[in-house]
Structure formats: C-alpha cells, structure tokens
Amino acid sequence: MIQLPFALTEYKARLQAIRTEMARRNLDLLIVNDVANQHYITGYDGWSFYTPQVVLVPLADEEPVWIGRAMDAAGGLLTAWMKPENVVGFPEDHVQRADRHPMDWIAAWMTNKGWGKGRIGIELEAYYYSPKAHARLTAGLPNATFHDADLLVNWVRSVKSPAEIDYLRKASRLAEAAVTAAYDVIAPGVRECDAIAKIQAAQVAGSPDFAGDITALPPTILGGENASAPHVMWSDRRFGENETVALELAGVVRRYTAGLARTMQLGAMPAKVSDTSKAVLEGMEAVLETIRPGVTAEAVEAAWRQVIQRYGLKKESRIGYSIGVAYPPDWGEHTISLRPGDTTILKPGNVLHSILGMWMDGWGIEVSETILVTDSGCETLTRFPRDIHVKA
C-alpha cells in the first residue's frame, strides 16, 4: 500500500492552484521538468532523474501523468498517488542511445493522447532538462506552441501547508543534530572527511522517530582559509590549531529541507572574528524583527545591511531565499530572495533560509536560520545557540 507523505486532498489542492495559474496564462498543458516539482505534484520519489522524466499536467480535470524510464515506473506505482495507467515508462531501448531519445517517445505518446497541440507551458530552467531533450521534444510536437512556464509551480510551492511545515520542523531537529555532531567531532588534527562522516550519520539517523533523507546540497565545513570560499568541498585535510570553521548544514525529512549554518572557533578567538560575529548576530536579530506578512523581501535585506554598514562591513550576495522540498543539486526554491530589488511581499506560510555568511580574506563565518512567516511575524524553526562555538 502506498504511504504518501500527504493526504490526497493536499495533492488535489496543489493541482487546483497550479491549474488556476495555467488558466491565467492560457496554457492547455504543463510539462514539469524540475524534479522537486514532480515530487510536489505526484509524490513520486526515486533517484531516476539521470534519465529524462517529466510530469504532464493537463488543464482539464484529469490526473497528472508521470513519464520516466520503464524500470522506474515500478517506483512510480509505489510512491505516486495517481492511478496505475498514469505512471508511464518509456522503453529501455531509448536509454542513452545515440540513434533515439526518450523525448522522441514521449512526444509520440503525448500526440497519441491528444496532448500534442495547443499552448504548452514548459519549465526551461530545470537542472536535468537538457538542450537536446528540448530540441527533440519540440521537434516531435510540431502542432504545439511552447511557452516558458519556469517557476510556475515553484511559486505555488512557496506558501507551505501545515503538513509541510510539520516536516520542516522535523527537518530542523536533524539540522540541529548535524551541527551538534560537528561541534563534537571537529578538533585540531581531525580530518575533514571524518567529520563529514559523523555529520552525515546525524543527518540521516538523527532521530528515533523519523528518517532523515540525503541533503540536496552536501554538507560544507570550511576551516581556515577555505572559509573564505563558501562552496569548497571537503578533503582529507586536517583541521588546524586556532582555526575558525564555518558550517553550512541541513536536515531533510521527506525531502523537506531545513538549513542551519553556524561557526566554531578552535582555540582562542581572534578579535576580527569576534568583531564580525557581533555584526552578524545583530544583523540576524534585525532580520527576525523585520520578517512578517506584508513586508517585502528587499526590506528584510535592507534591515540587515543597515546593521553591517554601522560596522563598516559590506556583503554583495543575497542573505536568504525560499526553501522547502528539494532534490540535488540545490535546496533553494528559486523564488523569493532576500536582496535589493526583490519586491515579493512575504505571506504567512513562506519559509526562508536566511544565511548571513561573511567570507573575508582568508577566513569567514556563517550563521543562518530557517524561518517561517507566521500570521503576525515569524518563527525560527531551527532553534540552536547562534554564538560562535569556542572549542579550546
């Protein structure tokens, strides 16, 4: 029996919201290429997106259709909520062949279904949708007109239901367990890879009550000079004496991600780290005081910027983004960004990962929170001491 993450009524409500936007854009069909969006709509969950797969959402009141590799259709029957005939596998002889492409088959299937014409919306910025896939699909559907529907589903996702928020609360507990594990294991002489192993164990098995999932972004632990570059991967490098270590970790439950960044100091804390941390922590308080319904995303960033300017600091990159259901290679929703120029008005149910990283010359620090916009203000779903953790 299928154990769906959500009640069937929730999937139906998501479909209704997506179709409302499709109707507004005068779209007859939506082709969903983003893996997280496919999961959001259907519940399908499998590591099969290295071959082409799509979800088709007709404007008419019909169930969506998942199409992917034939061997993975069995996973669709186990995880997706639709009736079995709406889980479709393309033949195995279309997998990674030079003389044919899965999109040739998918286009023919759509035509036979009567969905190969009219105004078709399609996600053009999805990570696993290649230029060749798009060329073959459009060539196979000459009677359709294609319209960029990138982020249509993402914006629907940006307002979370109570059930989604419950998963994010659980994910927050795993994020806290991951940071706790990092604090315990990281010390001078310890290899980065060994620390990562302990952290990932906490991310996956950090609670007896629910399972953790793989994170869409790998854990990052940035020690010493590496902390000046936010996305450097780990190695067998050993942590040194008196290093500042920036941690960007997460917990994931049922694909819902809560991020949590913290900083630890091995040995005595340098004055520059202490001074910068004061600015960052004060800036986080300003962010939390500003976030509430009706406030724009750029107003939140402005509150942060006003604080760090008083300390003579400057940060060019955004300070946060909408977060929720995610698959590799990214856990952001690509909608709300806390930065100048984003005039999105925050709503109850938005969930933001505000990450205040300061990457300096040869060192850096990070502090973040996963934040729920409530009816009257905001709530940090991650609840963990923010001060730099000093380990003598």
N, C-alpha and C positions, 0 to 999 in steps of 0.2 A: 504494500500500500504506500502511495506517495505521501511523504511527510513534507508538506510545503512549509516554507518559512512564514507564510502569511495566510490568512483566511482568503478564500476565493473571492469574497466580497471586496477585499482590498485590491486584488488584481483587476477586478471589473471596474473599480473606481479609477484606477490608474489609466485603464484603457479609455474610459469616458473622457478624462482630462486630456489625453493625447488626441483623441478624435475631435474634441472641441477645437483644439488648436489646428488640426488638419483642416477642418471645415473652414476656419477663419482664413487659412491660406489657400483654400480651394484645391486641396490635394485629394486625389482618389485613393491613393495607396502610399504607405510609408515603408521604405526599406531601411531597416535598422542594422547598422554595421558595428556600432560600438558594443563591445562585449558586456559591459556593465548595464547598458540599456536593455540588451537582450535578456539578461537575467532579471532585471527590474520588471519587464513586461511579462515574461513567461515562467520564471522560476528555474529555467534551465541552468544547470551548473556542471561544467566539465572543462577539463583542460584540453579542449579540442580546437581552439581558435587559431592554431598554427596552420590550419587549412581553412579555406573560406567558409563562412557560415553567416546566415542572415536570419532576421526575423521580419516577416511581412505583416503589416497591419493594414487591413482594408478599412476604408471609411465606413463601409456598410457594417451592419451589426453582425459580424461573424467573428469567430475566434481567430487570433493571430496564428501564423504558421511559422514554425522553426524549420529551417533547412540547413543541414550540415552534412558531414561525412557519414556514409551509411553505417559504419561501425559505431559511430557516436549517437545514432538515432536511438539505440538502446538506452543510452543515458538520458535522452530526452523523455523516453517513456517512464523513467524512474524519477525524474526531477521536475518536469514541466507539467503545468496544470491542464493543458488542452487535451482534447480527445485524441486518440492514437493516430488517426489519419491526418492530423495537423502537425505531426512530427515526421518530417520527411528527410530521407537520406539520399544524397547523390551517389552514383555508383563508384565503387572503389577504383575502377579503371580510369577515373578522372583525377585521381590524386597525384599531383606532382608529375604530370606528363607534359612533354613539350608539344604534342600534337593536339591536345584538347585541354579545356579548362573547366573547372566546376561552374563558372558563371555561364558558360555555354548551355549547360544542362539546366541551370536554374532559370535562365531566360526562357528556355523552351517550356519548362514546367509552368512558369507564370503565364505564358501565352496560352497553353492548353487550359489553364484555369480561368482564362478570361481577364487576367490582370496585367496583360502586356500592352496596355494602351492607356490613354488619358494622361492626367497630370500625376507624376510620381515624384514624391519627395524622397530624398536620399541623403544619408549622412556622409559628407565628403571629407571630414577631418578625422574619421575613426582610425585608430592606430593600425589595425590589422586589415584595412581595406586598401589594396594596392592599386597603383595606376593601371596595371594590366587588368586587374579584376574589373575596374570600372569600364575600361575600354571594351572588354569582351561582353559585359552585361549590356551596355548601351547599344553595341552592335547587334546584339541578339533581340533587342526590343525597339525596332525602328519606328513603331507606331506610337511610342510613348514620348512625352516631353518630360525631361528631368529638371527638378528644381532642388536647390540646395536646402536641405532641412536640418543642417547641422545644429545641434544643441536644442532642437525642439523638445526631445524627451528629457534632456538634462535640466531644462528649466522647470519641467513638471516635477522632476525629482528633487528640486531644490527646497521644496517645502515637505518636511517629513511628517509622517503619521505617528500616532502614539506607539504603534508596534515597532516602527523603525527606530524611534528614539529609545525604546527599550533595548534593542540590540546595540545601539551606540553606547548606552550606559554600561552594558556588559563588556563591550569592547574597551571602554575606558578603564575597567578594572584590570584587564590584561595589559593595557599600556602601562598602568602603574606598576604591575608586577614585572614588566620588562625593565623599567627604569630601576626598580629595586634590585633586580638581578645585576644590572650594570654596576650599580653602586657597590654591590657586594664583591664582584669579581675583578673589577678593574683596579689595578695597582701597578706600581713600578715593576717592570720585569715580566709582566703578563703579556702574552701575545694577543694581538687584536682578534685573530681568528678564534682563539679560545674564549675570549669574552663574548664574541658573537654567538658561539655555540650555546652558551648559558642563556643569553638573551633570547634566542630563538626558541629554546626549550620553554622559557616562561611565556612567550607569546602564544605558543601552541597549547601548552598544558598548564596554564596559569591558574585555572580554576577547576575544582571538582564538579562544578555544577553545569558547565557548558564548555564546548570545544572552541579552541582558537583556530583561525584559518591562517594561511600564508598571507603575508602583507603584500600589497600591490607595489610598494617600494621596499627595497631591502633595508634592514636597519643600518644606520650610519653612526659610527663612533669616531670622532675626529680629534685626534690627540696631537698636541704640539703644533707644529707648522701646518699640518694637514687641516687644522681647524679654520684656516683662512680660506679654504675652498669647500663649499657646503656639500658637494656631492661626490667626494672622493670615496672609493670603496676600501674595505679593509684588506689587510695582508697579514703576513706573519711578523710584522713589525712589533716590537715590544714597547710598551708604554715606558716613558722615562720619568726620572725624578722631576718634581716641580712642574709637571705639565698641566695645562688647562685642557679639559676634554669636553667637547660638545657632543651631546647625544640627541639624535632625532629618531625616535622610536614610535611604535604604534601597537595597538591591539585590534584584532579583527574578529568579529563574530558574525557568522552567516553573511560574510562579505562586507559587512558594515565596519568602517574604519574610524577609529579614534586616534588622533596623533598626540604625541606628548614629547616635547623637547625639554631637556634640562642640561645643566652644565655641572661638572665636578672639577675640583681642583686637587691635584696630587701634591701634597706638601703646602708650603706657605703660599698664600695668595698674593700675587703682585699687585701693586697699587693700581696699575692700569686696568686690571681685570676687575678689581673691587669697584673702581670708579665707574666703569662702563656698566657693570651689573646694576648699580644704583639707578642709572638712567633707564636701563631696560625694564627693571622691575616697576619703576614708577610709570613707565610708558604702558606696561600691561595694565596697571590699575586704571590709567586713563582710557584704555581700550574698553575695559569692562564697564566703566562708568558711562561710556558713550553708547554702547550697543543696546538698542531697544527698538521695538517696532516703529516705523516711520522715519528712522534715521537712514541717511544714505551711506553706502559703503565707503565713499570717499571721505565722509565726515569722521568715520572711525579712524582712518589713516591720518587725517589731519590732527586729531587729538594726540595720537602717538608722536607725530612729527613735531608738534608744539613742545612736547616734553623733551625730546632728544636735542632739539635745537638749543634749548637752555643749557645743555651740557656740551655744546659745541660739536655734536655728532650729526652725521648725515647718513641716510640709508636710501639707496636708489630703488631697490626692489620692493614689490608689494609686501604687505605684512599679514596676508591671510587670504583664505579662499573657502568656498563652499566644499563640504566634504560629506561623504555618505557611502553608498555602495560602490565598490571599486574592484577592478582586476588590474594585473600588471599591464603597462608599466607605470601607472600613476594612480594616486588616490584622490586627486582633486576632481571636482565635478565640471570644471571649465566654464563656470557661470559667474557667480559673484566673486569679485576680487577686491580686497581692501587696499585701494590705491587711488591716487588722484585721477579724476576723470570717470570713475565708475559711479554713476548716479543711481544704481539699483537701490530701491527702497527696501530695507530689511522688513521681513514679515515673521510673525510667530511660526515656528517650525523650521526656519532656516537653521542650519548647523554650520559653524565656521571653525576652521582651524587657523587660529591666529598665531603665527610663528614669528617671533621677534629675534631674528638672528643678526648679529653684528660680526661680520667677517673682516678682521683687521689685518694689518701687515704682519704675517707670521703667527697669528693666533686668532681665536674667535670664541664667542659664547652664543648659546641659544636658549630661549625659553619659549614655550608655547602652551596653549590651552585649546581644547576642543569645547566650543561654546554654543549652547542652544539659545536661540532668540525666543523668549517667552512672551506671554501676553503683556507683561508690564516692564520687562527689562531683559535680563539674560541670566543664564546659569552655566557655570563651568561643569561639564560632565566629567572631565578629568580633575581630580582633587588630590594634589600632591604638593608638598612644600616647594616653593619656587626659588628660594635662596640657593646660591651656589653651594653644592655639597663638598665640603672640605674633608679630604681623607689624608690625615697626617702620615 
